[in-house]
Amino acid sequence: MGYRNWLNRRLPQPDSPDTVPFYDFNVKSVAHIPRSELSPGAIEVQIQGMEGLVWVLPEQLQPQPVKHAPFDDDIHDYLRQIQTAFAEHRDLTLAEWEDGFRRDANPKREIAVWLHAANVYVQFAADEPSKDRRTDIYRCILACMATGPDAVWNVLKPQVLERATANRVVNYFYGKDA
C-alpha cells in the first residue's frame, strides 16, 4: 500500500491539470503526459470514435479524401490572399491550397480561420525585416490555430521573438487587445 501511494504521487495522474491526453498512433491509445513534454507544433484534435480532444503530432495525421467540389472564383480570391500571406512559410500553389481545403469537413469555416490567420500575419509581419522573427510570428499563429487560448503556451516556444511580442500576436489572433 505504501509503495502504491508513493508511486501515484510521483506519476502524472490523468485528471491532473499538469497532464494532457496525448494520442499515440503507434499503439492507438491515449497516454496522459506532462503538459511540459508537449512538442512544439503539437495540436489538439477530435479523433473519430473518441470522446474529447487529444493532442497529436500533425505529421502523424493522414490526409482525408476530397469531400467537396472545386471552389468558385470568389473562394479562389480568398485562397490567393492566404497563399500570398504565407508564401514564405508554405510554398503551396493555389491548387494545393484548394485541394487541402476540399478535404476538410467544413471548408468554409477552415478558409475563414486561415483568412483570419493571414490577416493577423500581415498585421505583424508586413514591416518585419527579420526572416527569423517572421517565422516566429508564423509559429505563433499556427499555435493559435491548433489550440485554444488556454493551451497555446503549452506548444508555443518562440525562437527569437520576445515573449511580450509573441503574446501580442496571440492576443490579436484571439481578438484581445494587441
C-alpha positions as a Markdown table, in Angstrom:
| # | Residue | x | y | z |
|---|---|---|---|---|
| 1 | Met | 0.0 | 0.0 | 0.0 |
| 2 | Gly | 2.8 | 2.4 | 0.9 |
| 3 | Tyr | 4.6 | 1.8 | -2.4 |
| 4 | Arg | 1.5 | 2.4 | -4.5 |
| 5 | Asn | 0.7 | 5.7 | -2.7 |
| 6 | Trp | 4.3 | 6.8 | -3.3 |
| 7 | Leu | 4.2 | 5.8 | -7.0 |
| 8 | Asn | 0.8 | 7.6 | -7.5 |
| 9 | Arg | 2.2 | 10.8 | -6.0 |
| 10 | Arg | 5.2 | 10.6 | -8.4 |
| 11 | Leu | 3.4 | 9.7 | -11.7 |
| 12 | Pro | 1.2 | 12.2 | -13.5 |
| 13 | Gln | -2.5 | 11.4 | -13.0 |
| 14 | Pro | -5.0 | 11.5 | -15.9 |
| 15 | Asp | -7.1 | 14.2 | -14.3 |
| 16 | Ser | -4.2 | 16.3 | -13.2 |
| 17 | Pro | -4.1 | 19.9 | -14.5 |
| 18 | Asp | -0.4 | 19.3 | -15.2 |
| 19 | Thr | -1.1 | 16.5 | -17.7 |
| 20 | Val | -2.7 | 16.3 | -21.1 |
| 21 | Pro | -4.2 | 13.5 | -23.2 |
| 22 | Phe | -1.8 | 12.6 | -26.0 |
| 23 | Tyr | -2.8 | 10.1 | -28.7 |
| 24 | Asp | -0.1 | 7.7 | -29.7 |
| 25 | Phe | -0.9 | 6.5 | -33.3 |
| 26 | Asn | 1.6 | 3.6 | -33.0 |
| 27 | Val | -0.2 | 1.9 | -30.1 |
| 28 | Lys | -3.6 | 3.5 | -30.9 |
| 29 | Ser | -4.2 | 4.7 | -27.3 |
| 30 | Val | -4.2 | 7.8 | -25.2 |
| 31 | Ala | -1.5 | 8.4 | -22.7 |
| 32 | His | -1.6 | 11.3 | -20.2 |
| 33 | Ile | 1.7 | 13.1 | -20.4 |
| 34 | Pro | 3.1 | 16.1 | -18.5 |
| 35 | Arg | 2.0 | 19.4 | -20.2 |
| 36 | Ser | 5.6 | 20.4 | -20.3 |
| 37 | Glu | 6.5 | 17.5 | -22.6 |
| 38 | Leu | 4.2 | 18.5 | -25.4 |
| 39 | Ser | 6.3 | 19.0 | -28.6 |
| 40 | Pro | 6.2 | 22.5 | -30.2 |
| 41 | Gly | 3.7 | 22.1 | -33.0 |
| 42 | Ala | 1.5 | 19.5 | -31.3 |
| 43 | Ile | -2.1 | 20.2 | -32.0 |
| 44 | Glu | -5.4 | 19.4 | -30.3 |
| 45 | Val | -7.8 | 17.3 | -32.4 |
| 46 | Gln | -11.0 | 15.3 | -32.2 |
| 47 | Ile | -10.4 | 11.8 | -33.3 |
| 48 | Gln | -13.4 | 10.0 | -34.7 |
| 49 | Gly | -14.7 | 7.5 | -32.3 |
| 50 | Met | -13.0 | 9.1 | -29.3 |
| 51 | Glu | -14.6 | 11.3 | -26.6 |
| 52 | Gly | -13.0 | 14.7 | -26.1 |
| 53 | Leu | -9.9 | 16.4 | -27.6 |
| 54 | Val | -6.5 | 14.9 | -27.6 |
| 55 | Trp | -3.0 | 16.2 | -28.5 |
| 56 | Val | -1.3 | 14.7 | -31.6 |
| 57 | Leu | 1.8 | 15.4 | -33.7 |
| 58 | Pro | 0.5 | 16.8 | -37.0 |
| 59 | Glu | 2.9 | 14.7 | -39.1 |
| 60 | Gln | 1.1 | 11.6 | -37.9 |
| 61 | Leu | -2.2 | 12.6 | -39.3 |
| 62 | Gln | -3.3 | 11.1 | -42.6 |
| 63 | Pro | -5.0 | 13.2 | -45.3 |
| 64 | Gln | -8.7 | 12.8 | -45.7 |
| 65 | Pro | -10.2 | 12.1 | -49.1 |
| 66 | Val | -11.5 | 15.0 | -51.2 |
| 67 | Lys | -15.1 | 15.7 | -50.0 |
| 68 | His | -16.1 | 18.9 | -51.8 |
| 69 | Ala | -16.4 | 20.1 | -55.4 |
| 70 | Pro | -13.9 | 22.6 | -56.8 |
| 71 | Phe | -14.4 | 26.1 | -55.4 |
| 72 | Asp | -15.7 | 29.1 | -57.4 |
| 73 | Asp | -13.8 | 32.3 | -58.2 |
| 74 | Asp | -15.0 | 34.1 | -55.1 |
| 75 | Ile | -13.4 | 31.4 | -52.9 |
| 76 | His | -10.3 | 31.4 | -55.1 |
| 77 | Asp | -9.9 | 35.1 | -54.2 |
| 78 | Tyr | -9.7 | 34.2 | -50.5 |
| 79 | Leu | -7.3 | 31.4 | -51.2 |
| 80 | Arg | -5.0 | 33.8 | -53.1 |
| 81 | Gln | -4.9 | 36.1 | -50.0 |
| 82 | Ile | -4.0 | 33.1 | -47.8 |
| 83 | Gln | -1.4 | 31.9 | -50.3 |
| 84 | Thr | 0.2 | 35.3 | -50.7 |
| 85 | Ala | 0.4 | 35.9 | -46.9 |
| 86 | Phe | 2.0 | 32.6 | -46.1 |
| 87 | Ala | 4.1 | 32.0 | -49.3 |
| 88 | Glu | 7.4 | 32.4 | -47.4 |
| 89 | His | 6.4 | 29.6 | -45.0 |
| 90 | Arg | 4.1 | 27.4 | -47.0 |
| 91 | Asp | 5.2 | 27.3 | -50.6 |
| 92 | Leu | 1.9 | 25.8 | -52.0 |
| 93 | Thr | 0.2 | 26.5 | -55.3 |
| 94 | Leu | -3.3 | 27.8 | -55.3 |
| 95 | Ala | -4.4 | 24.3 | -56.5 |
| 96 | Glu | -2.6 | 22.7 | -53.5 |
| 97 | Trp | -4.3 | 25.1 | -51.0 |
| 98 | Glu | -7.7 | 24.4 | -52.6 |
| 99 | Asp | -7.0 | 20.6 | -52.5 |
| 100 | Gly | -6.3 | 20.8 | -48.8 |
| 101 | Phe | -9.5 | 22.8 | -48.0 |
| 102 | Arg | -11.6 | 20.5 | -50.2 |
| 103 | Arg | -10.6 | 17.6 | -47.8 |
| 104 | Asp | -11.9 | 19.5 | -44.8 |
| 105 | Ala | -15.3 | 18.6 | -43.3 |
| 106 | Asn | -16.2 | 22.3 | -43.2 |
| 107 | Pro | -14.0 | 24.1 | -45.8 |
| 108 | Lys | -15.7 | 27.5 | -45.5 |
| 109 | Arg | -15.1 | 27.6 | -41.7 |
| 110 | Glu | -11.5 | 26.4 | -42.3 |
| 111 | Ile | -10.9 | 29.0 | -45.0 |
| 112 | Ala | -12.3 | 31.7 | -42.7 |
| 113 | Val | -9.8 | 30.7 | -40.0 |
| 114 | Trp | -6.9 | 30.7 | -42.4 |
| 115 | Leu | -8.0 | 34.1 | -43.8 |
| 116 | His | -8.1 | 35.5 | -40.3 |
| 117 | Ala | -4.7 | 34.0 | -39.7 |
| 118 | Ala | -3.4 | 35.6 | -42.9 |
| 119 | Asn | -4.7 | 39.0 | -41.8 |
| 120 | Val | -3.0 | 38.6 | -38.4 |
| 121 | Tyr | 0.2 | 37.6 | -40.0 |
| 122 | Val | 0.2 | 40.5 | -42.4 |
| 123 | Gln | -0.5 | 42.9 | -39.5 |
| 124 | Phe | 2.6 | 41.8 | -37.6 |
| 125 | Ala | 5.0 | 40.6 | -40.3 |
| 126 | Ala | 4.5 | 43.1 | -43.2 |
| 127 | Asp | 7.1 | 45.5 | -42.0 |
| 128 | Glu | 9.3 | 43.0 | -40.2 |
| 129 | Pro | 12.7 | 42.8 | -41.9 |
| 130 | Ser | 13.9 | 39.7 | -40.0 |
| 131 | Lys | 13.0 | 36.3 | -41.6 |
| 132 | Asp | 13.5 | 34.6 | -38.2 |
| 133 | Arg | 11.1 | 37.0 | -36.5 |
| 134 | Arg | 8.5 | 36.5 | -39.3 |
| 135 | Thr | 8.9 | 32.7 | -38.9 |
| 136 | Asp | 8.2 | 33.1 | -35.1 |
| 137 | Ile | 5.1 | 35.2 | -35.9 |
| 138 | Tyr | 4.0 | 32.4 | -38.2 |
| 139 | Arg | 4.6 | 29.8 | -35.5 |
| 140 | Cys | 2.6 | 32.0 | -33.1 |
| 141 | Ile | -0.3 | 31.9 | -35.5 |
| 142 | Leu | -0.1 | 28.2 | -36.1 |
| 143 | Ala | -0.1 | 27.5 | -32.4 |
| 144 | Cys | -3.2 | 29.7 | -32.0 |
| 145 | Met | -4.9 | 27.8 | -34.9 |
| 146 | Ala | -4.0 | 24.4 | -33.3 |
| 147 | Thr | -5.0 | 25.1 | -29.8 |
| 148 | Gly | -7.3 | 27.4 | -27.7 |
| 149 | Pro | -6.2 | 30.5 | -25.8 |
| 150 | Asp | -5.7 | 28.5 | -22.6 |
| 151 | Ala | -3.4 | 26.0 | -24.2 |
| 152 | Val | -1.4 | 28.0 | -26.7 |
| 153 | Trp | 1.6 | 28.5 | -24.5 |
| 154 | Asn | 1.9 | 24.7 | -24.0 |
| 155 | Val | 3.2 | 24.3 | -27.6 |
| 156 | Leu | 4.4 | 27.8 | -28.5 |
| 157 | Lys | 8.1 | 28.2 | -28.0 |
| 158 | Pro | 9.3 | 31.4 | -29.9 |
| 159 | Gln | 12.9 | 31.2 | -31.0 |
| 160 | Val | 13.7 | 34.9 | -31.5 |
| 161 | Leu | 10.5 | 36.8 | -30.6 |
| 162 | Glu | 10.3 | 38.3 | -27.2 |
| 163 | Arg | 7.6 | 36.8 | -25.1 |
| 164 | Ala | 5.8 | 40.2 | -25.0 |
| 165 | Thr | 5.8 | 40.4 | -28.8 |
| 166 | Ala | 4.6 | 36.8 | -29.2 |
| 167 | Asn | 1.9 | 37.5 | -26.6 |
| 168 | Arg | 0.7 | 40.5 | -28.7 |
| 169 | Val | 0.4 | 38.2 | -31.7 |
| 170 | Val | -1.5 | 35.6 | -29.7 |
| 171 | Asn | -3.9 | 38.2 | -28.2 |
| 172 | Tyr | -4.5 | 39.8 | -31.5 |
| 173 | Phe | -5.4 | 36.4 | -33.0 |
| 174 | Tyr | -7.9 | 35.7 | -30.3 |
| 175 | Gly | -9.4 | 39.2 | -30.6 |
| 176 | Lys | -7.9 | 40.6 | -27.4 |
| 177 | Asp | -6.1 | 44.0 | -27.3 |
| 178 | Ala | -2.8 | 43.7 | -29.1 |
